[in-house]
Amino acid sequence: MEQEVASGVLNNLASAKSIAAAVAIAVGAIGPGIGIGLLAGKAMEAIGRNPEAAPKIQAAMILAIAFTEAIAIYALVIALIIKFV
């Protein structure tokens, strides 16, 4: 009887970890997704208004996208820690 209870608790814990990991990556990917979309849209708008400045705008845009994407990678790392630790 005690072994069945312990098995049930472990199954519940594994399920909770899976759900928590899924929520962590889902919430952690929403912000960077919106941020990259806004960033790219504004950069295209700026290039359309001032085509001569395209190389400077593109360099700044790529750098900002890399920093924004790092947040999603951090969320992935947290999700993996939740799932496997």
Sequence and secondary structure as in RCSB ss.txt:
>XXXX:A:sequence
MEQEVASGVLNNLASAKSIAAAVAIAVGAIGPGIGIGLLAGKAMEAIGRNPEAAPKIQAAMILAIAFTEAIAIYA
LVIALIIKFV
>XXXX:A:secstr
 HHHHHHHHHHHHHHHHHHHHHHHHHHHHHHHHHHHHHHHHHHHHHHHH GGGHHHHHHHHHHHHHHHHHHHHHH
HHHHHHHHH 
